[in-house]
Amino acid sequence: MNVLFIHSDKLNYKAGEKTKFAEPLAPKEKSAKLKECLVCFMSFAEEDDANPEGTAENLAKEIAGVAQSLKEKNIVLYPYVHLLFGKKPSRPETAVKIMALAEQALAKEKYKVVKSPFGYYKAFEIACKGHPLSELSRQITAETKKEAESTAVKAEKTLKSGWFVLEPNGKLNEIRNENGKVAGFNFGNYKGLEKLASYEMAKVRVAKEEPPHVKMMKQLEIADYESGSDPGNMRYPPNGKLVKKLLEEFVSDEMHKYGAVEIESPIMYDYAHPSLKKYLERFPARQYTIKTPNKDVFLRFSACFGQFLMLHDANFSYKQLPLKIFEMTKYSFRVEQSGELTGLRRLRAFTMPDCHALCADMQQAKDEMSRRFEVSRNMQERIGFEIPNDLEFAIRVVKEFWEQNKEFVVGLVKKWGKPALIEMWDRQFFYFAMKYEWNFVDALEKASALNTDQIDIENGKNFDLKFTDANNQQKNPLILHFSPCGAIERVIYALLEKAYMEQQKGARAVLPLWLSPTQVRIATVSDSHLEFANKLADEIEKQNIRVDIDDRVESIGRKIRDAEKDWAQHIIVIGDKEINGAPLNVRIRKTNEQKQMSKGQLIEEIKKRTEGMPFRPIALPRLLSKRPIFVSSN
């Protein structure tokens, strides 16, 4: 069976014409007006006939689980055959029985349950609340489907650790949660770090309201939800594809400059492979599973599998170490929990730049991590973040590693330039002994890692990776796991959230110029100015600048407002004066000022601000009148 959950402000329905399967109803049961409820639209399939009791039991458990996460006690069971999508429906008596059993089970758990009539055409009106958990879908069978959990995922749930703030001078301050507030360190000048500490110590990832970037990503036609896919798998219209591609090219280019060799590997792997099985047990991620004609496989959640298997078959010695290998994974997959899926912050399918370095020993690993620290800083700043002001530093470390490498860990915090959050474990749970992250804290005070580097002390042996040392002996390398900017989609989320927070402080919401879909918008006063506008656009575009023209039959005021809505970085109005040689009057979004500029001055300013960054042409037709609109109907 399929179920669509809608968390609703109200549901009104009225039963009308009967079908031949209609159940008998008293007059008062034919209609209802309900407020504040979880509506469960349900379709019953042919396979439910085999075990209606088991299906009902699992249905009740699933409904209770969703209701609990929403803190909702009012449940509506609403039969809705149209969710079957081509499957054969169950027998009517099966559907009625499942609903009745589920109603009884939920009532025992103290839920107030209303059962909408079965077998009637009904008029209904519903109001969805619109928060991230307000629309969910499930497939339910009689079988109890258990989520495949690694040892590491189970450990995460019970993991106990100490929390500290490490200052650049090496002082380690133990912190604790007291009545919802973090105590043990004066966060007066470090409010972002306080928010990170509160978020991480609470370990609550569910978002209870929609983050601001969701509205922005739709307004700018960068990304949108895809109802035809699994949750957390997004659609990216032309503007979104442009922004993603620019980021991917930039990160790939920087990884090549760093010295990493780029490879490509499969997206699915065999559960039964002995090395992979060990790694799955040690990695805290949930997997997508697939049954192929030959094997049970899982979709990769990182590039580790492909890179390690490739390196297993490679020949190298200490002379090639550190050996750096890189892949821009399109895509990586993690079955994040549904309540955590909000916009671009946390996804189930994402593009991850993944770079590993094989190192001869711990000293080489620490030296390489220090070098990569600076590589990441340079990349983050050129993308558009201020380091360290826009991000917060977190380090996860095993106590033994801390005690043996304290100077190294403190040195990273000194490089960072402000205090860092430390999570310290008494013993090792995962494959790494130490890792760091740079975290972005958004408008809802949720934290998301925008990079990581990890010292892996297990998988060199687990994957039987070997190098020949100076004494001609075979050894297993240490492995560094590096993502210099985190998932590409998460970078976009952070840039949009940063723009929103700056807007709240009175600044203009803006993307970095090199990423802006429209760098120059030309608005014509009338059709008689279009020929001049096109020639101007040609000359600007030749300089690798994205330019479009608003040629629509609209007022100049409307065109300027729409350009602002599109976050066009420079707006030029073309009328008779400009055609007759007057300087261009340029509205500059970032500074909220107007300047008289020549064409050459405009080009020079844009080229200066985008120097060294990749370029791609505009993603949509130049003329706005020729463009489709990629906007969610929701």
Beta strands, then each sheet from edge to edge (+ up, - down):
strand 1: 2-18
strand 2: 31-43
strand 3: 74-79
strand 4: 112-115
strand 5: 120-128
strand 6: 135-139
strand 7: 162-166
strand 8: 172-178
strand 9: 181-183
strand 10: 224-225
strand 11: 234-235
strand 12: 261-262
strand 13: 268-270
strand 14: 289-291
strand 15: 296-299
strand 16: 323-333
strand 17: 349-359
strand 18: 392-398
strand 19: 420-425
strand 20: 432-441
strand 21: 447-456
strand 22: 467-468
strand 23: 474-475
strand 24: 478-483
strand 25: 520-524
strand 26: 547-550
strand 27: 570-574
strand 28: 584-588
strand 29: 593-597
sheet 1: 4+ 3+ 2+ 1- 5+
sheet 2: 4+ 3+ 2+ 1- 6+
sheet 3: 9+ 8- 7+ 19- 18- 20+ 21- 24+ 17- 16+ 12+
sheet 4: 10+ 11-
sheet 5: 13+ 15- 14+
sheet 6: 22+ 23-
sheet 7: 26+ 25+ 27+ 28- 29+
end
